Amino acid sequence: MNNDVMHLKNGDFAILPEAPYSSTDVAEGVYMPHENIEEHIMDFVKGNIESSRGHQHMREVLDDIIVDLSNFRNALATPEQYLKKELL
């Protein structure tokens, strides 16, 4: 996910930082702005669909998307951690 483009509300673009990724929960995850999380979610879904189109059944693609989103979630701070740092 390196060098993905994030579309800013004012119409500008910015480089989206690489998505954190972990197959297990981490003690304290990465704190990302809401907009970055949203962009990464859309990138995971779109990337899986585009890279699998024509040679993989969408049921398999769904499994890949779920794994990617779960691993992304595992690496992020929990809602409770965000609240504790007053970031929500």
C-alpha angles and dihedrals in degrees: 000000000000117000097010113162121242117204111223123213092246091059096258125121131230134184109260112226116242113277116254111239133189133163089211134041114271124220093242117006133209117285109224130174115258092248093054092051090050092050093049091050091053091045093052092050096043093043093052093048095046096046093048101041112127099008108052131052113247090238088063090045089053089055090052092049092050092050092048093047092046092051090047091050091048091058095049126085113262121250088253091055090049090051093048089055090043092241096130 
